[in-house]
Amino acid sequence: MTGREICEALHSGHEIFGTLLIANSPFWPTVVKGMGLDFVFIDTEHIALNRSDLSWMCRTYSAMNLSPLVRIPSPDPNQATMALDGGAVGVIAPYVETVEQVKALVGAIKYRPLKGQVLQAVLAGQSPEGIEPTLDYAQKRCEDNVAIVNIESMPAMRYLDEILKVKGLDAVLIGPHDLSCSMGLSEQYDHPTFVAAVDEIIDKARAAGVGVGIHIMDMEAESYWIKRGLNLVIHGGDGMIFRKYMQQEIAQLRKVAGRQVQSSSTAVVV
């Protein structure tokens, strides 16, 4: 999907599907191809990826029609423009808590190359003299850019209604770990209070015509929230799925090996 198609799907409530990728091997795109994904989620907040590797990954997946959505290390508009310069189609900004942060990020993602006082005036709803041609140029230039912010704290939830009103915001992504910690319910993802909070974010986002997602390794929870209106679906990740199935299969192989050792020992004794 193109960035424009992703934006349209997010605002209309249609589901789009992707996964977290941390592997930067040149072989990996051939593995990902044909999985039925609409986008890839590349995380530079928690994963050590340099700008060169990130740009290579973004441009490769874009060429495969898998829009790269890049989570930047912090909610910094400059980091957002750096990710876009490297080939990102969308930017996910972590731990956003204020309307001002969201407006600044949307300005960097949706109104490039406007900067400084001119950009601040545009974001404030003003129209500086003579800006119309440049504003039209900027909006057309950025029409494929996707703006997403993480909602992952109680302060963010308190300001959620106002955050969702920011023009140009395409989706909110719930950060379950940080949100649960902020609520004093660390990793208690099935706790009724946490589930109610996620439901509230989904309801408010969909009512505002903004996309909403969550990244959590739980098929049952994902299925429940998709039915509730979640439409930015980030399922698992290459490292997570590798670890999950490797642990299961190594445990099974150890059982087989344990039975074999016992059988061999018994034979020797006899």
C-alpha positions in Angstrom: 0.0 0.0 0.0 1.1 3.6 -0.6 1.1 6.1 2.1 -2.0 7.8 0.7 -3.8 4.4 0.7 -2.8 3.8 4.3 -4.1 7.3 5.3 -7.4 6.7 3.5 -7.8 3.2 5.2 -7.0 4.5 8.6 -9.5 7.3 8.5 -12.2 5.2 6.9 -11.9 2.4 9.4 -10.6 -0.2 7.1 -8.1 -2.6 8.6 -4.5 -2.7 7.4 -2.0 -5.3 8.5 1.7 -5.2 9.2 4.4 -6.6 11.5 7.5 -5.4 13.4 10.8 -5.9 11.6 14.2 -5.6 13.2 16.3 -7.7 10.9 18.3 -5.7 8.4 19.7 -8.6 6.4 19.5 -8.1 2.6 17.9 -11.6 2.5 15.0 -10.6 4.8 12.8 -8.8 2.2 12.6 -12.0 0.2 11.2 -13.7 3.3 8.7 -10.9 4.0 7.5 -10.8 0.4 4.2 -12.6 -0.2 3.1 -12.6 3.5 0.1 -10.5 2.7 1.3 -7.5 4.6 0.2 -3.9 3.8 3.1 -2.2 5.7 6.1 -2.9 7.8 6.8 -1.3 11.3 10.5 -0.5 11.8 11.3 0.5 15.4 14.3 2.8 16.1 13.1 3.7 19.6 14.2 0.4 21.1 16.3 -1.1 18.3 19.8 0.1 17.4 19.6 0.9 13.6 21.8 3.5 12.1 20.5 6.0 9.5 22.1 4.2 6.6 20.6 0.8 7.5 17.2 2.4 8.2 17.2 4.1 4.8 18.1 0.9 3.0 15.3 -0.9 4.7 12.7 1.9 4.0 13.6 2.2 0.3 13.6 -1.6 -0.2 10.2 -2.2 1.4 8.7 0.9 -0.4 9.9 -0.6 -3.7 7.9 -3.8 -2.7 4.8 -1.7 -2.0 5.1 -2.3 1.7 5.1 1.2 3.2 7.7 1.5 6.0 6.3 3.1 9.2 9.2 4.1 11.3 9.0 4.8 15.1 11.5 7.5 15.9 13.5 7.5 19.2 11.5 10.4 20.7 8.7 12.8 19.8 11.1 15.2 18.1 10.0 16.8 14.8 13.6 16.9 13.6 13.9 13.1 14.0 10.6 12.8 12.1 12.0 14.7 9.1 15.2 12.6 9.3 13.2 9.4 9.0 11.2 10.8 6.1 14.4 11.9 4.4 15.7 8.3 4.7 12.7 6.9 2.9 10.1 6.4 5.6 6.5 6.7 4.4 5.1 7.1 7.9 6.4 8.3 11.3 5.3 6.9 14.6 6.2 9.2 17.5 6.6 7.6 20.9 5.3 8.7 24.3 3.3 11.8 23.1 1.4 13.5 25.9 0.4 17.0 24.7 -1.5 18.6 21.9 1.5 20.9 21.2 3.7 17.8 20.6 1.2 16.4 18.2 0.9 19.7 16.3 4.7 20.0 16.0 5.0 16.4 14.7 2.2 16.8 12.2 3.9 20.0 11.0 7.1 18.1 10.3 5.3 15.2 8.6 2.6 16.9 6.7 3.9 20.4 5.9 7.5 19.9 4.8 9.5 22.0 3.9 7.7 24.7 5.9 9.7 25.6 9.0 10.1 28.1 11.7 7.6 31.0 12.3 5.8 30.3 9.0 5.0 26.7 10.0 4.0 27.8 13.5 1.5 30.3 11.9 0.1 27.7 9.6 -0.3 25.2 12.5 -2.1 28.0 14.5 -4.6 28.3 11.7 -3.2 31.5 10.3 -2.3 32.3 6.7 0.8 34.5 6.3 0.7 36.7 3.3 1.9 35.0 0.1 2.1 31.5 1.7 -0.7 29.9 -0.3 1.3 28.6 -3.2 4.0 27.2 -0.9 1.4 25.7 1.4 -0.3 24.0 -1.6 3.1 22.7 -2.7 4.0 21.4 0.7 0.7 19.6 1.2 0.9 17.9 -2.2 4.5 17.0 -1.5 3.5 15.3 1.7 0.2 13.7 0.7 1.8 10.2 1.0 3.2 10.9 4.5 1.5 9.1 7.4 1.4 10.7 10.9 0.9 8.4 13.9 1.5 9.0 17.6 1.9 6.6 20.5 -0.7 6.8 23.3 1.0 5.1 26.2 0.5 7.0 29.4 -2.3 8.4 31.6 -1.5 12.0 30.8 -1.9 11.1 27.1 -5.3 9.6 27.8 -6.3 12.7 29.7 -5.6 14.9 26.6 -6.8 12.3 24.1 -9.9 14.1 23.1 -7.9 17.2 22.1 -5.1 15.2 20.5 -7.6 13.4 18.2 -8.8 16.8 17.0 -5.3 17.8 15.5 -5.7 18.1 11.8 -3.4 15.8 9.9 -3.1 13.1 12.5 -3.8 9.8 10.8 -3.7 7.3 13.7 -2.9 6.6 17.3 -0.9 3.5 18.4 -1.4 2.2 21.9 1.8 1.2 23.7 0.5 -1.5 26.0 3.7 -1.9 28.1 4.2 1.7 28.9 0.5 2.4 29.3 0.0 -0.5 31.7 3.1 0.7 33.7 1.6 4.3 33.8 -1.6 2.8 35.2 0.2 0.9 37.9 -0.7 -2.4 36.2 2.6 -3.4 34.7 2.1 -6.0 31.9 -1.4 -6.9 33.3 -2.9 -6.8 29.8 -6.0 -8.8 30.8 -6.8 -6.6 33.8 -10.3 -5.1 33.4 -9.0 -1.5 34.0 -6.4 -1.9 31.3 -8.9 -3.5 28.9 -11.3 -0.7 29.6 -8.6 1.9 28.8 -7.8 0.3 25.5 -11.6 0.1 24.7 -11.9 3.8 25.5 -9.0 4.8 23.2 -10.5 2.7 20.3 -13.9 4.2 20.8 -12.7 7.8 20.9 -10.3 7.4 17.9 -12.9 5.7 15.7 -15.5 8.4 16.7 -13.0 11.1 15.6 -12.3 9.3 12.3 -8.7 8.6 13.3 -7.1 5.1 12.9 -6.1 3.2 16.0 -3.7 0.3 16.7 -1.9 -1.6 19.3 1.2 -3.8 19.3 0.8 -6.8 21.5 1.7 -10.5 21.1 -1.7 -12.0 21.9 -4.0 -13.3 19.1 -7.0 -13.4 21.4 -6.6 -9.8 22.5 -5.9 -8.6 18.9 -9.0 -10.4 17.6 -11.1 -8.9 20.4 -9.9 -5.3 19.7 -10.2 -5.7 15.9 -13.9 -6.5 16.5 -14.1 -3.4 18.7 -12.8 -1.2 15.9 -9.0 -1.4 15.9 -7.8 -1.1 12.3 -4.0 -0.5 12.5 -3.0 -4.1 13.1 0.7 -4.7 13.9 1.0 -8.4 14.5 4.1 -9.7 16.3 7.5 -9.2 14.9 10.4 -11.2 13.4 12.4 -11.4 16.6 9.4 -12.1 18.8 8.0 -14.9 16.6 11.4 -16.5 16.1 11.9 -16.6 19.9 8.4 -17.9 20.6 8.6 -20.8 18.2 12.3 -21.6 18.9 11.6 -21.8 22.6 8.7 -24.2 21.9 10.6 -26.4 19.5 13.8 -26.5 21.6 11.7 -27.6 24.6 10.1 -30.4 22.5 13.5 -31.5 21.3 14.9 -31.5 24.8 12.1 -33.8 25.8 12.9 -36.1 23.0 16.6 -36.0 23.9 15.8 -36.7 27.6 13.8 -39.8 26.7 16.6 -41.0 24.4 19.2 -40.6 27.2 17.0 -42.5 29.6 16.5 -45.3 27.1 20.2 -45.6 26.4 21.0 -45.6 30.1 18.5 -48.3 30.7 19.9 -50.4 27.9 23.4 -50.2 29.4 22.3 -51.2 32.8 20.5 -54.2 31.4 
